[in-house]
Amino acid sequence: MSFSALDLSSEVLRSVRDRGHHEPTAIQTGAIPIVLSGRDMVATAGTGSGKTAAFLLPLLNRLHANKTTGVSALILAPTRELAAQIGHEFELLSRNHRLRAVVIVGGESMSRQIHEVRGAQVVVACPGRLIDHLERGTVKLDRVELVVIDEADRLLDMGFLPQLRRIVKTIHQAHQTLMFSATMNHGVEQVAREFLRDPARVNIGEVSAPPTSIKQAIYPVTQDNKAPMLLELLKRSEVDSAIVFTRTKSRADRLTKMLVRNGIKAVAIHGDRSQSQRNAALAGFRKGGYRVLVATDIAARGLDIPDVSHVINFDMPDSPDSYIHRIGRTARMGKSGEAMSLVTPEERITLGEIERSLGEKLTRVAVEGFAAPVIPNKARMVYSSSSRRQPSRNRRRAG
């Protein structure tokens, strides 16, 4: 199927061609006709499946046809990086339209956002900063006719449900609501029942599984040998660009300094860095100025960074969902990629959870020169009554 079969306007089709896209992905084929029909929708699809264009293209089509003035569409995102990415993609796709979007996130100039919202038809926002604007009266949502809740599961994980309720209550007129999520859990279903009216549902593939084009492997290692092994893996010629995930912000900083000392162009991104630093890190990595991006889970969701050849879990994530989203930063839009996980014996329980969720045992790979500790192929989950793990949503997350 081609985009021309999706009943999009000639201006939108020209924008798609200008972006170099020729055939819609499965989520775009399933979602775009529903969005154009005006019906509420819940859409789930795996990471890297093209969800952003699945709502931006029909949104542009609608606003252009209605010759919209004033803020008519609201897109909510859980992180500043994802909001900025959506805003950038909107800018690229709207070059054949007289439509503007403003990105409203924390850590950036409030006065600049107030200036840019004038004349904008679309607001892309994180909930916290948007509420700041609503309380000041500098953003009005009374004319909004389309609401997109992107990465809904992540919004809930980050505790944004009260803010989401406050925001939606300010939209008094009837409007279409679209909800996109990589996973569909009880919390997401609750939000769908609360905010959407008889929504259509689009489910593409197994959202609890990573793309099949990702080659996954486990590298057994001791804690003391993690850093030397990482250096050894990064020496490989096939590792063109890599995102290395750590559990904490301080660990990300220390690891970045170690890589730089060893001649590897690396930069860190996490919640303690300023927004300008985070933007510069992502821009530098995208342009090839840095070969390695060291990140906490702030970079695990939603970010579309093209041509990442490898994802390396320096520390294992705290849940199977986080693992899937981390490794989904490679193999974007059908490309191939590789995920390497450095696993110590202490992380065997987490590995067991991930393998049970995937329904497969991941390949163990030994690295020459490193004595590999035994990581069982079947890691059993055994808890004592005094050390029972809490659900991941209740544990403090590194940002």
Backbone torsions as a table, in degrees:
resi	resn	phi	psi	omega
1	MET	NA	144.7	175.9
2	SER	-106.2	164.4	177.7
3	PHE	-61.6	-28.8	-178.4
4	SER	-64.2	-18.5	179.2
5	ALA	-83.3	-1.9	-174.3
6	LEU	-98.4	12.4	174.9
7	ASP	62.7	34.8	174.7
8	LEU	-90.3	155.1	-177.8
9	SER	-69.4	162.2	-179.7
10	SER	-62.9	-34.1	179.1
11	GLU	-66.4	-42.1	178.1
12	VAL	-66.6	-41.3	179.0
13	LEU	-62.9	-35.8	177.6
14	ARG	-66.8	-39.3	177.2
15	SER	-62.4	-39.7	179.0
16	VAL	-64.1	-44.1	178.9
17	ARG	-63.9	-40.2	179.0
18	ASP	-62.2	-29.3	178.1
19	ARG	-80.4	-7.0	178.8
20	GLY	86.0	15.0	178.6
21	HIS	-97.3	136.0	-176.5
22	HIS	-121.2	-34.9	179.3
23	GLU	-126.4	134.6	-179.9
24	PRO	-70.2	150.3	173.5
25	THR	-77.2	174.0	-177.4
26	ALA	-61.9	-41.4	-179.5
27	ILE	-68.3	-34.7	177.4
28	GLN	-68.5	-41.4	177.7
29	THR	-62.6	-39.6	-178.4
30	GLY	-77.8	-36.1	-171.5
31	ALA	-88.8	-39.7	-171.1
32	ILE	-58.3	-46.1	178.3
33	PRO	-60.6	-35.8	178.9
34	ILE	-67.7	-43.9	179.0
35	VAL	-62.0	-42.5	179.5
36	LEU	-63.9	-27.7	-179.7
37	SER	-74.6	-15.4	179.4
38	GLY	92.6	3.1	-176.8
39	ARG	-85.9	146.9	172.6
40	ASP	-63.1	154.4	-174.7
41	MET	-151.8	142.4	168.4
42	VAL	-114.9	123.0	-177.6
43	ALA	-124.6	132.3	175.1
44	THR	-125.4	137.5	178.0
45	ALA	-160.9	157.1	-178.9
46	GLY	-65.6	164.1	-179.7
47	THR	-64.3	144.6	179.5
48	GLY	76.6	17.8	-174.5
49	SER	-93.3	-4.3	179.0
50	GLY	94.0	30.6	-177.7
51	LYS	-65.2	-35.0	-176.2
52	THR	-60.9	-47.9	178.0
53	ALA	-66.8	-24.8	179.9
54	ALA	-64.3	-26.1	174.1
55	PHE	-106.4	-26.9	-178.9
56	LEU	-70.5	-39.5	-176.7
57	LEU	-63.9	-51.0	177.2
58	PRO	-67.6	-28.6	176.2
59	LEU	-63.2	-47.4	177.1
60	LEU	-60.7	-42.3	-179.6
61	ASN	-58.0	-44.8	-176.6
62	ARG	-70.0	-48.1	-176.7
63	LEU	-66.2	-37.0	178.6
64	HIS	-66.6	-42.4	-179.5
65	ALA	-65.5	-35.2	-178.0
66	ASN	-85.3	-1.5	-176.4
67	LYS	47.4	52.3	-172.1
68	THR	-65.7	138.9	169.1
69	THR	-125.9	150.1	-176.7
70	GLY	78.0	171.5	-177.8
71	VAL	-72.8	111.7	-177.0
72	SER	-115.6	-11.1	-179.9
73	ALA	-138.5	141.1	178.8
74	LEU	-125.8	128.6	176.7
75	ILE	-119.0	120.7	-179.3
76	LEU	-103.7	133.1	-178.9
77	ALA	-132.6	151.0	-175.7
78	PRO	-77.7	-26.8	-175.3
79	THR	-128.1	157.1	179.2
80	ARG	-62.4	-40.2	-177.7
81	GLU	-64.0	-42.2	179.7
82	LEU	-67.7	-40.7	177.6
83	ALA	-60.4	-43.9	179.3
84	ALA	-63.9	-37.9	179.7
85	GLN	-66.1	-42.3	177.7
86	ILE	-62.6	-42.9	178.3
87	GLY	-61.5	-39.5	178.7
88	HIS	-66.2	-42.6	179.6
89	GLU	-65.7	-38.2	175.7
90	PHE	-59.8	-44.6	-179.6
91	GLU	-59.5	-41.6	-179.8
92	LEU	-67.6	-40.6	-176.0
93	LEU	-80.4	-17.2	-175.8
94	SER	-99.1	13.1	-177.1
95	ARG	-64.9	-22.1	177.8
96	ASN	-97.4	13.2	179.8
97	HIS	-131.6	156.4	174.4
98	ARG	-95.8	63.3	-178.7
99	LEU	-126.8	144.7	-178.2
100	ARG	-131.4	148.5	174.5
101	ALA	-122.9	147.9	173.6
102	VAL	-117.8	136.4	177.8
103	VAL	-100.1	122.8	-175.6
104	ILE	-118.0	104.4	-178.8
105	VAL	-138.9	161.3	176.8
106	GLY	-72.2	162.4	177.4
107	GLY	83.4	0.8	178.8
108	GLU	-127.4	168.4	-171.5
109	SER	-61.5	121.8	176.1
110	MET	-66.3	-41.9	-177.9
111	SER	-65.2	-37.1	177.6
112	ARG	-65.7	-39.7	178.4
113	GLN	-65.4	-38.9	177.5
114	ILE	-61.4	-41.5	178.6
115	HIS	-66.0	-43.3	-174.4
116	GLU	-73.9	-23.5	-179.0
117	VAL	-70.0	-21.6	177.1
118	ARG	-71.1	121.9	-179.5
119	GLY	90.4	-3.1	178.7
120	ALA	-87.9	143.4	176.2
121	GLN	-99.1	-18.2	-176.3
122	VAL	-129.0	133.5	172.3
123	VAL	-110.5	123.2	173.0
124	VAL	-108.9	120.7	-167.8
125	ALA	-146.0	153.3	163.2
126	CYS	-89.7	143.9	-171.8
127	PRO	-58.1	-42.0	-175.0
128	GLY	-61.4	-51.0	-179.2
129	ARG	-68.6	-33.4	177.8
130	LEU	-62.3	-41.0	178.4
131	ILE	-64.0	-36.8	174.5
132	ASP	-55.9	-45.1	-179.8
133	HIS	-67.6	-40.4	179.9
134	LEU	-63.2	-40.0	179.3
135	GLU	-67.6	-31.8	177.7
136	ARG	-80.7	-16.0	-176.0
137	GLY	78.3	16.6	-177.6
138	THR	-89.4	-10.4	172.8
139	VAL	-129.6	131.6	178.0
140	LYS	-114.7	132.2	-179.8
141	LEU	-113.6	15.5	-174.2
142	ASP	-69.9	-15.5	-179.5
143	ARG	-110.1	10.9	-179.2
144	VAL	-68.7	130.3	179.0
145	GLU	-117.2	-6.0	179.7
146	LEU	-143.8	125.9	178.0
147	VAL	-120.3	130.6	175.8
148	VAL	-116.9	123.8	174.2
149	ILE	-105.5	103.6	-175.6
150	ASP	-96.0	147.3	-178.4
151	GLU	49.3	55.0	-174.6
152	ALA	-60.4	-37.3	-179.3
153	ASP	-65.5	-37.6	178.2
154	ARG	-69.4	-38.6	176.0
155	LEU	-56.8	-42.3	179.9
156	LEU	-70.3	-41.7	178.3
157	ASP	-57.7	-33.9	-178.1
158	MET	-87.1	3.9	174.3
159	GLY	80.2	27.7	-174.7
160	PHE	-91.8	6.6	-177.3
161	LEU	-60.1	-44.6	177.8
162	PRO	-59.8	-41.2	177.7
163	GLN	-65.8	-38.8	178.5
164	LEU	-60.2	-43.1	178.7
165	ARG	-62.5	-43.2	-180.0
166	ARG	-61.6	-41.1	-177.8
167	ILE	-67.1	-47.7	-176.4
168	VAL	-64.1	-32.9	179.8
169	LYS	-65.3	-21.6	179.6
170	THR	-80.5	-9.4	-179.9
171	ILE	-96.7	100.5	-170.7
172	HIS	-87.0	-31.2	-176.4
173	GLN	-81.1	160.9	177.6
174	ALA	-61.8	137.6	-177.4
175	HIS	-148.7	159.2	176.2
176	GLN	-89.3	136.4	179.9
177	THR	-122.0	129.8	177.8
178	LEU	-118.1	135.1	178.8
179	MET	-125.8	123.9	179.5
180	PHE	-115.3	138.4	-178.3
181	SER	-152.2	147.4	176.7
182	ALA	-81.2	-25.0	178.3
183	THR	-132.5	155.1	179.8
184	MET	-121.8	96.3	179.9
185	ASN	-111.2	-175.3	-176.2
186	HIS	-60.1	-40.7	-179.1
187	GLY	-63.4	-41.0	178.7
188	VAL	-65.4	-40.3	177.4
189	GLU	-61.7	-39.2	178.5
190	GLN	-62.7	-43.9	178.5
191	VAL	-63.2	-40.1	179.0
192	ALA	-61.1	-42.2	179.2
193	ARG	-67.1	-33.4	-175.5
194	GLU	-78.4	-37.2	-169.8
195	PHE	-111.0	-15.2	-174.6
196	LEU	-112.3	149.8	179.3
197	ARG	-107.4	113.4	176.5
198	ASP	42.4	58.8	-172.6
199	PRO	-72.2	144.8	166.3
200	ALA	-73.5	154.8	-177.7
201	ARG	-125.0	133.6	177.3
202	VAL	-125.2	116.6	179.7
203	ASN	-122.5	117.7	-176.9
204	ILE	-112.2	117.9	174.1
205	GLY	67.1	-170.1	177.3
206	GLU	-93.0	102.5	-174.4
207	VAL	-69.9	-13.5	178.9
208	SER	-90.9	8.1	-179.1
209	ALA	-124.4	146.5	177.6
210	PRO	-76.2	163.8	176.3
211	PRO	-57.6	142.3	-179.0
212	THR	-67.8	-15.2	-179.5
213	SER	-79.9	-0.7	177.1
214	ILE	-93.8	123.4	173.8
215	LYS	-86.0	121.7	-175.6
216	GLN	-110.7	141.6	178.6
217	ALA	-151.6	150.2	177.4
218	ILE	-107.5	132.8	178.6
219	TYR	-114.1	97.3	179.6
220	PRO	-62.6	137.0	-174.3
221	VAL	-158.1	154.4	170.6
222	THR	-85.1	160.6	-179.4
223	GLN	-59.4	-40.9	-178.5
224	ASP	-66.0	-26.1	-176.3
225	ASN	-96.9	3.1	-177.2
226	LYS	-60.8	-50.2	-177.9
227	ALA	-63.8	-46.7	176.4
228	PRO	-60.1	-38.4	179.0
229	MET	-66.9	-38.7	177.5
230	LEU	-59.3	-45.6	177.5
231	LEU	-59.0	-41.0	179.5
232	GLU	-63.6	-41.9	179.6
233	LEU	-67.2	-38.3	-178.6
234	LEU	-71.4	-15.5	175.8
235	LYS	-72.1	-18.4	-175.1
236	ARG	-66.7	135.7	-175.1
237	SER	-63.4	-27.9	-177.3
238	GLU	-75.9	-11.9	179.1
239	VAL	-84.7	86.4	-178.6
240	ASP	-73.1	-47.2	178.1
241	SER	-147.9	142.7	-174.6
242	ALA	-141.6	143.3	167.4
243	ILE	-104.4	123.7	-179.8
244	VAL	-108.4	120.8	-176.5
245	PHE	-98.8	133.4	173.7
246	THR	-119.8	165.2	-178.0
247	ARG	-81.5	-33.0	-173.9
248	THR	-126.0	162.4	-179.8
249	LYS	-67.7	-45.1	-178.5
250	SER	-63.8	-36.3	178.0
251	ARG	-66.8	-37.4	177.5
252	ALA	-62.4	-43.0	178.9
253	ASP	-64.2	-46.2	-179.1
254	ARG	-63.0	-41.6	-178.8
255	LEU	-66.4	-39.7	178.4
256	THR	-61.5	-45.2	178.9
257	LYS	-61.3	-39.4	178.6
258	MET	-63.7	-42.2	179.8
259	LEU	-64.9	-43.5	-180.0
260	VAL	-62.6	-41.3	177.6
261	ARG	-60.2	-28.3	-179.2
262	ASN	-96.5	19.7	172.0
263	GLY	80.8	16.3	179.4
264	ILE	-103.9	127.4	179.2
265	LYS	-73.9	106.8	-174.9
266	ALA	-136.2	153.9	178.1
267	VAL	-145.3	149.8	-177.4
268	ALA	-105.1	149.7	172.9
269	ILE	-139.0	125.9	177.5
270	HIS	-164.1	178.6	-171.1
271	GLY	-69.1	-18.5	179.2
272	ASP	-86.4	-6.3	176.9
273	ARG	-86.5	147.4	-180.0
274	SER	-66.5	162.0	-179.3
275	GLN	-61.7	-37.7	178.9
276	SER	-65.6	-37.2	177.0
277	GLN	-65.8	-40.9	179.6
278	ARG	-65.6	-43.6	178.6
279	ASN	-61.8	-42.9	-179.1
280	ALA	-65.9	-38.6	179.0
281	ALA	-63.1	-46.3	-179.9
282	LEU	-65.8	-42.6	180.0
283	ALA	-63.3	-43.7	179.5
284	GLY	-64.3	-38.3	178.7
285	PHE	-68.7	-42.9	-180.0
286	ARG	-61.7	-37.9	-176.8
287	LYS	-84.4	-2.9	178.7
288	GLY	89.5	6.5	177.8
289	GLY	-68.9	-26.3	174.8
290	TYR	-122.1	139.0	178.6
291	ARG	-87.2	-26.8	-176.2
292	VAL	-129.2	132.6	172.0
293	LEU	-110.3	117.3	178.6
294	VAL	-97.5	124.1	-168.5
295	ALA	-140.6	151.0	163.7
296	THR	-86.8	-173.8	-175.8
297	ASP	-68.7	0.3	174.0
298	ILE	-59.3	-26.3	-178.2
299	ALA	-100.4	7.6	-173.3
300	ALA	-86.3	-15.7	-173.1
301	ARG	-120.3	127.5	166.3
302	GLY	80.6	-23.9	-175.5
303	LEU	-71.0	131.0	178.9
304	ASP	-105.2	94.4	179.0
305	ILE	-108.7	106.8	-172.4
306	PRO	-69.0	152.2	170.1
307	ASP	62.3	33.8	169.9
308	VAL	-81.1	113.8	-174.8
309	SER	-77.6	-31.5	-174.7
310	HIS	-140.4	144.1	166.4
311	VAL	-116.2	130.2	-179.4
312	ILE	-121.4	120.3	174.2
313	ASN	-85.9	95.9	175.4
314	PHE	-67.5	-41.0	169.7
315	ASP	-117.0	139.9	177.9
316	MET	-69.3	145.1	178.5
317	PRO	-72.4	172.2	-174.8
318	ASP	-90.7	0.2	179.3
319	SER	-158.4	157.8	175.9
320	PRO	-59.0	-37.8	178.9
321	ASP	-61.1	-43.2	178.8
322	SER	-63.2	-37.8	177.3
323	TYR	-60.6	-46.2	-178.5
324	ILE	-62.9	-42.1	-179.2
325	HIS	-70.9	-36.6	176.3
326	ARG	-60.1	-55.5	-173.5
327	ILE	-70.3	-17.0	176.4
328	GLY	-71.0	-2.0	174.4
329	ARG	-74.2	-13.6	172.1
330	THR	-107.7	171.5	-179.8
331	ALA	57.5	44.0	179.5
332	ARG	-75.3	142.4	175.0
333	MET	50.7	46.5	173.2
334	GLY	85.3	-3.6	177.7
335	LYS	-75.2	167.7	178.4
336	SER	-92.5	162.3	178.9
337	GLY	-167.2	174.7	-177.8
338	GLU	-134.9	138.8	177.5
339	ALA	-117.7	122.7	179.2
340	MET	-115.2	131.3	179.3
341	SER	-121.7	120.4	177.7
342	LEU	-86.8	113.1	-170.2
343	VAL	-120.7	125.0	175.3
344	THR	-93.5	162.7	176.5
345	PRO	-56.6	-30.2	179.8
346	GLU	-68.4	-18.5	-178.4
347	GLU	-99.5	13.3	-174.3
348	ARG	-66.0	-31.2	-179.8
349	ILE	-67.7	-44.2	176.7
350	THR	-60.6	-42.9	177.9
351	LEU	-60.4	-41.8	178.7
352	GLY	-60.3	-41.3	177.9
353	GLU	-61.3	-43.3	-178.7
354	ILE	-65.1	-44.9	-178.5
355	GLU	-65.9	-37.4	176.5
356	ARG	-65.4	-38.7	178.3
357	SER	-65.2	-40.2	179.5
358	LEU	-74.3	-23.0	-177.0
359	GLY	75.7	24.6	179.8
360	GLU	-155.1	156.8	174.3
361	LYS	-93.4	126.8	-178.4
362	LEU	-81.2	148.3	-177.8
363	THR	-65.3	133.2	173.8
364	ARG	-92.5	132.7	-178.1
365	VAL	-123.9	128.9	176.0
366	ALA	-95.0	142.3	178.9
367	VAL	-107.0	128.7	-177.8
368	GLU	-58.5	134.2	-179.9
369	GLY	92.5	-5.2	179.5
370	PHE	-121.1	121.4	176.0
371	ALA	-70.8	122.7	-175.1
372	ALA	-91.5	118.6	173.1
373	PRO	-67.4	158.4	-177.9
374	VAL	-78.1	119.5	171.9
375	ILE	-110.2	109.0	-174.0
376	PRO	-56.1	143.6	176.1
377	ASN	-69.8	-25.9	175.5
378	LYS	-121.0	92.7	-179.0
379	ALA	-82.3	114.3	-178.9
380	ARG	-83.1	148.1	179.2
381	MET	-96.5	109.6	-178.2
382	VAL	-126.3	123.1	-179.5
383	TYR	-119.7	145.4	167.4
384	SER	-90.5	160.9	-178.0
385	SER	-64.9	-22.2	-177.0
386	SER	-93.8	-8.7	-175.7
387	SER	-133.0	34.5	-179.1
388	ARG	-68.1	132.4	-179.5
389	ARG	-68.7	142.9	175.1
390	GLN	-89.9	154.8	175.4
391	PRO	-55.8	145.4	-173.1
392	SER	-61.0	-27.5	-176.2
393	ARG	-69.2	-19.6	-179.2
394	ASN	-96.2	-5.5	-179.4
395	ARG	-90.1	148.8	178.9
396	ARG	-65.5	133.3	-177.9
397	ARG	-101.3	141.8	172.8
398	ALA	-75.8	139.9	179.7
399	GLY	-133.8	NA	NA
